[in-house]
């Protein structure tokens, strides 16, 4: 990847590309535009390295055509807030509605289309920070947010978030990386085996807005507890864009296995939910990194998060960061090769 294609000033701030490496053979390239993962190279069972993260070749492409949130940190509130409205401490707040009449992923710019400051960059770690001023995208409080990416020798990519606000504010941060364990641009994600260890999910309406009901997965197409290998007919019909309720924060939340390459991914997090999305909305013939072509269902997301629309659902776990308090969260994607778990 040509790092020079990411060197540019945006809004008066310098953007660049940074690479992390570890003893596991995995490398990860990150830009401070949106604090996003641009490339993630992992070996298959023969040791061949392949980029498994969907992305673009240059900064300009992210600026011009990234409605897909490829690899970005999204917030202040990832996922949906119904009608862009919530009430907090007796005050009504109206956020931008950038998904029809609803608010998605923090608004038009959110945290994904701004330049972050690089606080530290070492061979296996990078820390980035951003100060979101009071009222940005309609949210209350000056929010200071930090994200650290770190590669470990066991094949783990660790993402840690920290944040503080000067006012009470809703907060739910995630990374919106699209993965394809065959290799980015190597077709759709059929043939991947997905295990998600969740007993329940948050029901949504036809616009993917939570109804407020928490529903058991048993007897539904969302039951992935025993593992399901998606096949081409499943992609069109499955409609996976759903928030699972994490059963245990002490063990693996989800596993994904791709049998041809032998690549395996395990997910760990201390967040209460994880959004499983199979890329139905990806554009046809989307030009990606190094001549690759993406399309619908060519990547999946496992986005750890607070429940969608929690600010409007008092019975959901609270998503409010209190003024002066410290928010912390950690998500781990661990990569290996072998057989299905």
FENPESUL-V565984 format. One record per residue. BURIAL is # if it has 9 or more other ideal C-beta (glycine too) atoms within 8 Angstrom, else .. Layout:
{{BURIAL} {BURIAL}}
//
This chain:
{{#} {.} {#} {.} {#} {#} {#} {.} {.} {#} {.} {.} {.} {.} {#} {#} {#} {#} {#} {#} {.} {#} {.} {#} {#} {#} {#} {#} {#} {#} {#} {#} {#} {#} {#} {#} {#} {#} {#} {#} {#} {#} {#} {#} {#} {.} {.} {.} {.} {#} {#} {#} {#} {#} {#} {#} {#} {#} {#} {.} {#} {#} {#} {.} {.} {#} {.} {#} {#} {#} {#} {#} {#} {#} {#} {#} {#} {#} {#} {#} {#} {#} {.} {#} {#} {#} {.} {#} {.} {.} {.} {.} {#} {.} {#} {#} {#} {.} {.} {.} {.} {#} {#} {#} {#} {#} {#} {.} {#} {#} {#} {#} {#} {#} {#} {#} {#} {#} {.} {.} {.} {.} {.} {#} {#} {#} {#} {#} {#} {#} {.} {#} {.} {.} {.} {.} {#} {#} {#} {#} {#} {#} {#} {#} {#} {#} {#} {#} {#} {#} {#} {#} {.} {.} {#} {#} {#} {#} {#} {#} {#} {#} {#} {#} {#} {#} {#} {#} {#} {#} {#} {#} {#} {#} {#} {#} {#} {#} {#} {#} {#} {#} {#} {#} {#} {.} {.} {#} {#} {#} {#} {#} {#} {#} {#} {#} {#} {#} {.} {#} {#} {#} {#} {#} {.} {.} {.} {.} {#} {#} {.} {.} {.} {.} {#} {.} {#} {.} {.} {.} {.} {#} {#} {#} {#} {.} {#} {#} {.} {#} {.} {.} {.} {#} {#} {.} {.} {#} {.} {.} {#} {#} {#} {#} {#} {#} {.} {.} {.} {.} {.} {.} {#} {#} {#} {#} {#} {#} {.} {.} {#} {#} {#} {#} {#} {#} {#} {#} {#} {.} {#} {.} {#} {#} {#} {#} {#} {#} {#} {#} {.} {#} {#} {.} {.} {#} {#} {#} {#} {.} {.} {#} {#} {#} {#} {#} {#} {#} {#} {#} {#} {#} {#} {#} {#} {#} {#} {#} {#} {#} {#} {.} {#} {.} {.} {#} {.} {.} {#} {#} {#} {.} {.} {.} {.} {.} {#} {.} {#} {#} {#} {#} {#} {#} {#} {.} {#} {.} {.} {.} {.}}
//
